[in-house]
């Protein structure tokens, strides 16, 4: 999963249950301490998982050209099947927000600014700001 941010320092919060599923319908256990740093290019970051929620605090280095970090964590279902989720957070310099016209857009990846993914088409979204195919867009009706 790739999350884009235009903030050099900040926090991201996600409900991990939105990203973990088992094809057989079994319930995964998300341990509070089950994460590991994979690689990063930032000044500092802190990953905290509690009650199936991820809170990520970070600060990128002053050079905005190659600022990113990734981390992963493992979850397990009752049959000890493990699944690893990897999140990569990429800093993208703010370029403003451009308008996304619903009648001509066919987006495959739509997220709100908190990183929650939507399965709707652009024309089904409420007006607001979204990340569509990695670009910050404003959706108007």
Secondary structure, DSSP 8 states (H G I E B T S, - for coil): -EEEE--SEEEEEEEGGGT---TT---EE--TT--EEEEEESSEEEEEEETTEEEEEEE--S-GGG-EEEEEEEEEETT--EEEEEEEEEE------EEE-GGG---S-EE-TTS-EE-S-GGGS-SEEEEETTEEEEE--
